Amino acid sequence: MNPPIRALRGIHIELQGERVALLPQRAIWWPRMKWLIVADLHAGKSEVYRQHGVAVPDGVLQEMLRRLSQMCEALAPERLVILGDLVHHADGIDGAVRQAIGDCFSTLSRPALLVRGNHDTSVALPSTWPIDDAGDALEEPPFRFTHQPSVTRHCYTLAGHLHPTLSLASTTDLLRLPCFHFGPRLGVLPAFSRFSRGVPMQVGLADRAYVIADGELIEIGEGDSGADRSSLPADEPGSKEPHA
Amino acid sequence: MTRHPDESPLPRELASWFAGEGWQPYSFQTEAWRRWNEGRSGLIHVPTGAGKTYAAYLGPLGDCVRSIAEGGSDTSPPDGLAILYITPLRAVSRDIEKALRRPVEALGLPLRVESRTGDTSTSVRARQRKRPPHVLITTPESLTLMLTQDDAPELFKGVRGVIIDEWHELLSSKRGVQVELALARLRQFTPTLRTWALSATLRDVHAAARAAVGVDSPEPAIVTASINRPIVVSSLLPTSVDRFPWAGHLGMSMLEPLLAFLDPARSTLIFTNTRSQAERWFQAILNARPEWAERLALHHGSIDRDVRERVEAQLKSGATTLAVCTSSLDLGVDFAPVARVVQIGSPKGIARLIQRAGRSGHRPGATCEVVCVPTHALELIEIAAAREAIAAGRIEERPSLQRPLDALVQHLVTCGFGEGYDPERLFDEVRSTIAYRSLTREEFGWCLELVEHGGATLKAYPEHHRIMRREGRCVVSSRRLAAIHRLNIGTITSDATIAIRLVRGGVLGSIEESFIGKLHAGDTFVFAGRLLEFVRLRDATAFVKPATKRTTFTPHWAGARFPLSTALSAAMREVLDRVARNTPEGEGPDAAEAEVAPELIAARPVIETQRALSALPTRDETLVEFLTSEDGSHCFIYPFDGRLVHEGLAALLARRLGRIHPASFALSINDYGIELLSAEPFPFEELLTVELFSSERLLEDLLEAINLGELARRQFREVARVAGLVPQKYPGGERSTRQLQAGASLLYEVFNEFDPDNLLLVQARREVLERQCEDSRLARTLERLRTSTLRMVRPSRATPLAFPLVVDRLGTTLSTESLRTRIARMVGESVVPRSDSAPAARSRIRSHA
């Protein structure tokens, strides 16, 4: 395994014949192109909350940018690709946010490539940020990069937007964790920002999912065990919930 | 001035009005008036419906009468607010207003009596601002809001007396703390202010009186009445409980006996403990007796206020005679005609049962009777225990909360309106309340720093500098922040609710968002006593229409369950002890003594099943049951100490057991006991010793357990809202937008990671300890368990005591294992990723480590 990937505690998977690495720092590394792919940074979200009187403590953005810099140092990407929602809202882009992102992005070898997300569309991004606008979609076969999940015939889509999470439950335990989710034609990245609430995903027969737990990735999925599926007892979680 | 002892302390015209109404003053009323004339403050502690209101009111009103008389011309009334009447329930303010206005109108006094609550229109408020009434009825929230008026010192300057009604309801809550703080403020404006609290059913009257008058006041007077109102507790008994003796659920099987008891010709309040229970019983009664539809009503806190008020009016007029209700009808509104009171399910507390019983025979001297309807065989034991506790006069304590910083943070902004405050003086003022008498300078400084500079983390954000200095005084820094603060004053926090509106018609009430979130178009449910079909959700309103198909789906409201109180828990252990020592054959120490309570005879099948399968604990024993099922290893422990204590105890035990032997437990809790369940075999029998109940390192272990579990997260939500970290409302009806759906639990995580020493987080944890777990109570419970004999039994199946814990598992978990181990087991044991709608496929884990 590639040493930097191992150091980041990432894992390699094969997607459309391409070898990519999933990183527990909530990013995908595409070695052939040397692209580092992230989604949903929601910069300025804490600031928007604060403007509405919600006292979010400091440090969310700083932690996120530290995580990004750590990966960039280890991997020296050719391109940083952002699958939308770089910013949360125009109101949140104050001087400090502008400065912090500008500083972080200017250490990149080339401008970041931004696929516009629903939160980005109405915002004029600061000109001091080295960013190339990729519009609503970016194609680099075999992949197509968008913000909102959608499916096409000719390419495998990688998207963000959902902030996917996976809930695991048993009679004695319950966990909800951010995850990477890969279906037959569409893969969804976890939100890069940790100040985000996610959409619970399901893992179907043809799906694979990787949850992020304590800085490592654990695969949850149907995998290749289809043969014994028919013999399973029909246990439906939640069906025995009593109503008091 | 000398006065004959039998002469009325009231001015002559007031005394003769009182007599003219055909009333003879009770001695406690005369005493209260006399104490008022002596310039005292205090507490009037008499049973519900005995005439407290006039006992407190006619003293200060007498002062007004005298000063009008002294003023010579009765055309020029004294100016400004003279009497302030605080009630916890805005719904009853109109009735109080009527009562307070009666003598004023009868004597033609030039005094205005008005109410100001959250329901008061802005035009009326504006008028009241310009021309304050002489007597004002208000709520704690509206009073605090008035403190933010620029002219507050002027407005309250002339107040002679403050009357706090239903003080027992406010004590022990943050609303009570809010009142204490507001009163401290008023005393600054009016040092001669006299405070009179009114209360029923209190254990420690001196502490309650002290909380009302503050630390610095002279000894408060206590006025009590020896009005004898015997309370009779009886039950409707099930004819048979032996169908599932180990389960004990009686459910609706008590409907028939209840229907036989009810009589639409006799007005009856039917109290339930939860809103969903009220809905279900209302439906069941209506279905069985459709001919009662005209006389039957439903009343609970989620139903639209107009509808509730209509129900209250119909109850008073006698048009409605049967009302199924929740604690929404516990207080206020003296319905003269209520003849009978029914309690469905356990009352869970002695004071509450006394209060509810007091709604019947609402006349001094009359007997109060409450008829209990058990919904579970074990509740029969609770009813018998409640009767004994009432007879012995053992009721719950209600201590004032200790320095909740969130309420102080809010107060520091509230006081910054108008001229603002000098922080040194405010520190002394705040410390003159019972709630903050031990507040340290550091804590006060931290709170001030939070509102002035945003605390340690929000320094750079002017949006959070709610207070600024102007010539050394602390004042609110901007109009927008002032507007947000005004809208969010108060300490009542609730989950986001959604209005329920008929597609063709009006609003029926409101319901927790989480319930609506689970509904799909076409789903039917019961609400406000009607069968409804969910149509769509739009603009934060759930549109519904009358349903045509039947349903059994009743909304399940969160947080609506009362815990078994300390007093009732203790009484129940006593009763169980006696039952345990007496064999069914009638042998035992007490067998020869007086007759056994009928409830205990009715509960015999369950009691004897428990005895046969396992055991009944005596006073000095703690019953522990071990069971292995396909779910895993179960361990049941029965301290009989109420769910709040059990919640803390379960977390503590899981933490301590998990330290010896890492594991993940599902915790289940009810008023009788706890269950720890481990999916993997766990050596409970080997590890469970009395040492686990040691109070050594209690605080540390509890804090750890609380952090691992969900408790602090839940509590933080309330703390964050009260302290104004998460406003719930914005000016101009601006709702929180999509950009701003701040889950408080998400915020909790962010705080935990980025600002772990935040005092409000610390407070959230402390509140969990002190209130959720009632830590001193928990320490007492631990001491009792530690010195008890563990009676360990391995029954062949779930016993009557265990069964409710097994079926009512709440999904609380506590783990001392790594995430990887937990995931591996969950996935390995072929449990699937949980989805809310469709069942997912089986999953397997593949390790990439």
Interface residues (C-beta under 8 A of the other chain):
Chain A: I11 K45 E47 V48 Y49 R50 Q51 H52 G53 V54 A55 V56 P57 D58 G59 V60 E63 H88 H89 A96 L166 S167 L168 A169 S170 T171 T172 D173 L174 L175 L177 R194 F195 S196 R197 P200 M201 Q202 V203 G204 L205 A209 V211 A213 D214 E216 L217 I218 E219 I220 G221 E222 G223 S225 R229 L232 A234 D235 E236 P237 G238 P242 H243 A244
Chain B: T274 S276 G454 G455 T457 L458 A460 Y461 E463 H464 L481 I484 T554 H556 R561 D631 G632 S664 F665 A666 L677 S678 A679 A720 G724 L725 V726 P727 Y730 S736 Q739 L740 Q741 A742 G743 L746 L747 V750 F751 E753 F754 D755 N758 V807 D808 R809 G811 T813 S815 S818 L819 R820 R822 I823 A824 R825 M826 V827 E829 S830 V831 V832 P833 R834 S835 D836 A838 P839 A840 A841 R842 S843 R844 I845 R846 S847 H848 A849
